[in-house]
Amino acid sequence: MKKIDIKVPSPGESINEVQIASWLVKSGDFVTKDNEIAEIDSEKATIALAAPISGIIDIKIEEGSIVKVGETIAVIEESEGHSETEKPETIQPKKEKAKSEITKDKLASNTTSKTSQGEKAKLSPVARKLLEAEGLSDEDFLNYVKNTRFDTKEVKEFLYSKDSVQKAPTISTERKETSKPMSMLRKKLAQRLVAVKNETAMLTTFNELDMSAVSVIRNKYKDIVAEKHDIKLGFMSFFVKAVSISLMENSAVNAMIKDDEIIHYNYADIGVAVSTEKGLMVPVVRNAQNMNLIQIEKEIARLADKARQGKISLDDLSGGTFTISNGGVFGSMLSTPILNPPQSAILGMHNIIDRPIAKNGEVIIAPMMYLALSYDHRIIDGKESVTFLKRIKELLENPEFLLTGDHPVEKLLDL
């Protein structure tokens, strides 16, 4: 019988050790080739480990242990007792089906229990048109979904969804303490944050932004965008686009120190901070200066989804010339974001609140947001930081400035 050692792969250059974040199987389990068996934490990202062959697994290293790259953590023995057609039940990843494959026959095969008549499915405009083109009803689709087995991928998507039901915690009268090992990602993040405070001359400047114009565009076009592009139009794409333009005009902000040199960039690779179960991650939207809002929105969604599912790669996280952090999604009114080294500046977005402001000699109520720009004063002067932030304010309060020419908004939204 063939035995295969499962060794720790190298997650990237200069990384010599990792932490076994979790085993997805137990010793003695039958595992199927290419199925995920473990999650490995490095100082930069979490990576999944798949079984190279089908067989019985013998785990050698406990969950939470720190191990060297190349070290054997498990052994898989190819099992003669199970043929390809007689394997013990294992969790198989659900294969995605093309939308065009959803036909009447396939839906009909999953209608063993009925939903209430008239119940509506939550579908995008594009998905609904596809369903109607096949002559199917919402009830047909809901019955199909109701009787479909969902696996790990779908459950993780549900858990990380903003629409997930949040259950109230049970309050216990018992006093106790719990502890768990700090992940390598969290350790590295802690070290970097302390280093930033000690090694940079960090300063923060503030401004306020009237979100009225952006909100009007978003509300006017969000349904059209969803129908044509099958993507939700949010605010982040507007900010990424405005930042990319301002970076091209203010080169000092789009720079960083390396040894005794200042390196300037003629492109905008913008990191968008994403909060995950493993900690804060900053995947990078590359060449944002050349993208329209829809391209930016799709790339943010792709990267955020990978980060929250633990599928993010080192390439997705590496580099970046500037970072945007949105504390507003958690209700933050104002903050001083910490630099993401070796970058020299970071923009903090905050919540949008209706506040009274003076406009054209009158007091009006407008949706307002506070902006915060933290920067390294060693290479960015006060004038440059304020000019950069004011340009972002100007672009977002006058979104037509994001693109010139006829029908600028439609061009930005690729309509």
Buried (B, 14 or more C-beta within 10 A) or exposed (E): EEEBEBBBEEBBEEBEBBBBBEBBBEEEBBBBEEBBBBBBBBBBBBBBBEBBBBBBBBBBBEEBEEBEBEBEBBBBBBBEEBEEEEBEEEEEEEEEEEEEEBEEEEBEEBBEEEBEEEEEBEBBBBBBEBBEEBEBBBBBBBBBEEEEEEEBEEEBBEEBEEEEEEEEEEEEEEEEEEEEBEBBBBBBBEEBBEEBEEBBEBBBBBBBBBBBBBBEBBEEBBEBBBEBBEBEBBBBBBBBBBBBBBBBEBEBBBBBBEEEEEBEBEBBBBBBBBBBEBBBBBBBBBEBBEBBBBBBBBBBBEBBBBBBBBBBBBEBBBEBBBBBBBBBBEEBEEBBBBBBBBBBBBBBBBBBEEEEBEEEEEEEEBBBBBBBBBBBEEBBEEEBBBBBBBBBBEBBBEBBBBBEEEEBBEBBBEB
